[in-house]
């Protein structure tokens, strides 16, 4: 059969009622992260979201869902400039949250990915 460039992906089942352990660990250190309303202000100002397609809003979603491989790739693009913190209408300390996400990867290493 000819290859048209399309593939069949494995099903991705996400349980939105159960949060990942890494999200709960970050939430413990940065409680304000639970107040994210996914407005997209952070993504609009993020310099690296133009390159990676992942602003802070997407980082939180990936962390909640336990999509650690994608999260690790997106975190690598973050320049830690803090623009997302400046525009957040809920006053979330996004820089600290990103730092905690990175700490979780260092702490748990390959167990997460």
C-alpha positions as CSV (number, residue, x, y, z in Angstrom):
1,X,0.0,0.0,0.0
2,X,1.4,3.5,-0.8
3,X,2.6,5.7,2.0
4,X,0.8,9.0,2.0
5,X,2.7,10.4,5.0
6,X,0.0,9.6,7.6
7,X,0.3,7.2,10.5
8,X,-1.9,5.7,13.1
9,X,-1.1,6.7,16.6
10,X,-1.6,4.8,19.8
11,X,-4.6,5.8,21.8
12,X,-3.9,8.4,24.5
13,X,-6.2,8.0,27.5
14,X,-6.1,10.8,29.9
15,X,-7.8,10.7,33.3
16,X,-8.6,14.3,34.2
17,X,-9.8,13.3,37.6
18,X,-6.4,12.0,38.7
19,X,-3.4,14.4,38.6
20,X,0.2,13.2,38.0
21,X,2.5,12.8,41.0
22,X,4.9,15.4,39.6
23,X,2.0,18.0,39.3
24,X,1.1,17.4,43.0
25,X,4.8,17.9,44.0
26,X,5.0,21.2,42.0
27,X,1.6,22.2,43.5
28,X,3.0,21.6,47.0
29,X,5.8,24.1,46.3
30,X,3.9,26.6,44.2
31,X,0.2,26.5,45.3
32,X,-0.8,29.4,43.1
33,X,-0.4,27.1,40.0
34,X,-3.8,25.7,40.8
35,X,-5.3,29.1,40.0
36,X,-4.3,28.9,36.3
37,X,-7.4,29.7,34.2
38,X,-5.6,28.8,30.9
39,X,-6.2,32.3,29.5
40,X,-3.2,32.1,27.2
41,X,-1.6,35.5,28.2
42,X,1.6,33.7,29.1
43,X,1.7,31.9,25.8
44,X,1.1,35.1,23.9
45,X,4.2,36.8,25.4
46,X,6.4,33.8,25.6
47,X,9.5,34.1,23.4
48,X,10.1,30.4,23.2
49,X,6.5,29.4,22.5
50,X,7.1,30.7,19.0
51,X,9.9,28.1,18.6
52,X,8.4,25.2,20.6
53,X,4.7,25.9,20.5
54,X,4.6,25.5,24.3
55,X,4.0,28.4,26.7
56,X,3.4,28.0,30.4
57,X,-0.2,27.0,29.8
58,X,0.9,24.0,27.8
59,X,3.6,23.1,30.4
60,X,1.0,22.9,33.1
61,X,-1.3,20.8,30.9
62,X,1.5,18.4,30.0
63,X,2.5,18.2,33.7
64,X,-1.1,17.5,34.8
65,X,-1.5,14.8,32.2
66,X,1.8,13.1,32.9
67,X,3.1,13.7,29.4
68,X,6.7,13.9,30.7
69,X,8.6,13.4,27.4
70,X,6.8,16.3,25.8
71,X,7.1,18.3,28.9
72,X,10.9,17.8,29.1
73,X,11.3,18.9,25.5
74,X,9.2,22.0,26.1
75,X,11.1,22.9,29.2
76,X,14.3,22.8,27.3
77,X,13.1,25.7,25.2
78,X,12.2,27.9,28.2
79,X,14.6,30.9,28.4
80,X,13.4,31.7,32.0
81,X,12.9,35.3,31.1
82,X,9.8,35.8,33.3
83,X,7.5,37.5,30.8
84,X,4.8,35.0,31.6
85,X,4.9,36.1,35.2
86,X,4.5,39.7,34.3
87,X,1.3,39.2,32.3
88,X,-0.4,36.5,34.4
89,X,-3.8,37.9,35.5
90,X,-3.9,35.4,38.4
91,X,-0.4,36.4,39.7
92,X,1.0,32.9,39.4
93,X,4.7,32.7,40.0
94,X,5.4,31.0,36.7
95,X,9.2,31.2,37.0
96,X,9.1,29.3,40.3
97,X,6.7,26.8,38.9
98,X,9.0,26.1,35.9
99,X,12.0,25.9,38.2
100,X,10.1,23.3,40.3
101,X,9.2,21.3,37.2
102,X,12.9,21.2,36.2
103,X,13.7,20.1,39.8
104,X,11.2,17.3,39.5
105,X,13.0,16.0,36.4
106,X,16.4,16.2,38.1
107,X,15.1,14.5,41.3
108,X,13.2,11.7,39.6
109,X,15.4,11.4,36.5
110,X,14.5,8.7,34.0
111,X,11.6,7.4,36.2
112,X,9.5,10.3,34.9
113,X,10.3,9.9,31.2
